[in-house]
Amino acid sequence: MTGEEAAGPPGPKAVRLLCFVSAGFIVTVGINKWRELEKKSVQQQRGIHQQQKILSPANSATKPIK
């Protein structure tokens, strides 16, 4: 018992490798989608804050000059 697998047909090893690579690809795509959603969310919140800043009375053009 050396911890190594018994020599056999390469099929199961190739299938495991393919599954491992496929899982890595799927996880990478998921992470990229999540980052994209987070980025869009931050951009939307910034847009809302900018709109509120523009519409607030503190920045209005009718404010008297001192």
Phi and psi in degrees as a GROMACS rama.xvg file:
@    title "Ramachandran Plot"
@    xaxis  label "Phi"
@    yaxis  label "Psi"
@TYPE xy
-100.764  -2.38035  THR-2
89.9146  -3.83106  GLY-3
-91.6445  155.631  GLU-4
-80.0962  151.868  GLU-5
-68.2844  143.181  ALA-6
-64.6315  131.013  ALA-7
-151.4  -167.947  GLY-8
-65.2853  145.755  PRO-9
-74.8001  -3.73643  PRO-10
-57.7088  -53.9167  GLY-11
-61.9601  -35.69  PRO-12
-67.7289  -40.5069  LYS-13
-65.8483  -38.5332  ALA-14
-65.9787  -42.3418  VAL-15
-64.032  -40.6232  ARG-16
-63.5578  -43.7393  LEU-17
-62.1323  -41.8548  LEU-18
-64.1698  -41.8417  CYS-19
-62.7446  -46.1471  PHE-20
-65.3427  -41.3689  VAL-21
-63.1875  -42.2094  SER-22
-63.1279  -41.2212  ALA-23
-61.6966  -40.9623  GLY-24
-64.2862  -44.9133  PHE-25
-63.619  -42.3023  ILE-26
-64.4317  -41.5377  VAL-27
-62.5741  -43.3179  THR-28
-62.5014  -42.4613  VAL-29
-62.2393  -42.7406  GLY-30
-63.6122  -43.377  ILE-31
-63.8048  -39.5137  ASN-32
-64.4011  -42.2397  LYS-33
-61.5196  -44.8914  TRP-34
-61.8193  -39.7667  ARG-35
-63.2665  -43.4905  GLU-36
-64.0959  -42.7401  LEU-37
-62.7719  -41.8399  GLU-38
-63.1772  -43.8652  LYS-39
-63.3633  -39.4308  LYS-40
-62.997  -44.0702  SER-41
-64.6859  -41.653  VAL-42
-63.5723  -39.986  GLN-43
-65.9461  -41.4392  GLN-44
-65.4762  -39.3333  GLN-45
-63.4928  -39.9108  ARG-46
-63.6555  -40.9541  GLY-47
-64.7505  -43.6424  ILE-48
-65.2957  -38.269  HIS-49
-67.1613  -38.6202  GLN-50
-65.8413  -40.6282  GLN-51
-65.2919  -37.684  GLN-52
-65.8573  -39.8813  LYS-53
-66.9675  -39.233  ILE-54
-84.9071  -9.22356  LEU-55
-71.2332  147.832  SER-56
-68.1855  -19.6424  PRO-57
-64.864  -26.2796  ALA-58
-106.643  13.6725  ASN-59
-74.0056  156.462  SER-60
-77.6398  -14.7927  ALA-61
-87.7387  4.93463  THR-62
-68.0369  131.176  LYS-63
-68.0283  144.795  PRO-64
-88.5753  132.615  ILE-65
